[in-house]
Amino acid sequence: MTGDKIALENEPPNGGEPLLIEMMGSGKRTAVSEPITVMRERCIANLARLPRRFHQMNRAVTYPVRYSKRLKALLEKVRRRVRRSALK
C-alpha cells in the first residue's frame, strides 16, 4: 500500500481496491454478518500490507491520501456555486 485515493462511487478503481463495503441500506442490513475471527484475520492481513512506518499509532507519520480528478472537479463546481450564491 502506498496511499489511498478517494473517488466517487461510480468511478473505476484504476488498479486500487475498494475499502468500503455496503453493510446497510434504507435502514436494513444488506450484507451477511461475518464472524469476528474473519474480521480479525482481515485486519491483521491489511495491517501487514502497510509500510512499517505506519504500524505505530503514536508516531507523527502522514499517510498519503489523494482525490480523483472527477471528485476534485465536483468540489470546484460546488465551491463556484457557493461563491456565486454568497454574492447575491
N, C-alpha and C positions, 0 to 999 in steps of 0.2 A: 504494500500500500504506500503510495506516495502522496496522497492527498484526496480530498473529496471534491465533488462537483455537484452543486445544487442546480437542478434543472426543472423545467415544467414536467408535469406528469406524463404528457404525451410525447415528450422528446425521446429519441433513441439514446440508449446508454453510451454509445460510441466506445465500446471496449470496457466500460465500467460495469459494475454490478449494483443493482438497486439495493439499498439498505433497509428500506421500509416496506413492510408487508401489511396490506389492509387486514385488520382484525375485526373491525366494527363498521357497520354502515346502517344509517337510519335507525340507530339505537339497538341494533341487533348484531349478534356475533356472525361474522361472515367466514371465519376460518375455524378449523378444529383446534382445540387447545392442545399444546404439546406437553409431554411430561417434563418436569423440571430438570431431569437428567439430560434430556436432549438439548434444552436451552443452555444448560451449564456447559456442555461439551462444545456447542457452537460458540459460546462466549470465549472459552479458552482457546479454541482454534483461531478465532478472529483476532484476539489479543496477540497471539503468537505471530500473526502476519504483520503486525505493526512494527516499524523500526524500533529498536531497543530504546532510543531516547524518549519514546512516548509511553514506556511501561510504568513510569513513576508518576503518580498523580500530583505530587508536591513540587515537581520541577517546573520552572517557568520556560516551557517549550511551546512554541506556536505550531499547531498542526495546520498545514496549508489547505484552505478551502477557497474554491473559485466558483463563479456563477456562469451558467451557459450564456451564449450570445443572445438567445431568444429571451431569457429571463432578464438580462440587462436591458434589452430593448423595451421590454414591457415596463420595467421600472422607470426608464426615461420617459415613456409615454405618460405614465401616471404622474410623474413629477411635473411635466409640462402642463397637464390638465389641472393639477393643484395650483400651480403658479398662476395660470390664467384665471381660475375662479377666485383666487385671492386678490387679483387686481380689480375685480368687479365691485 
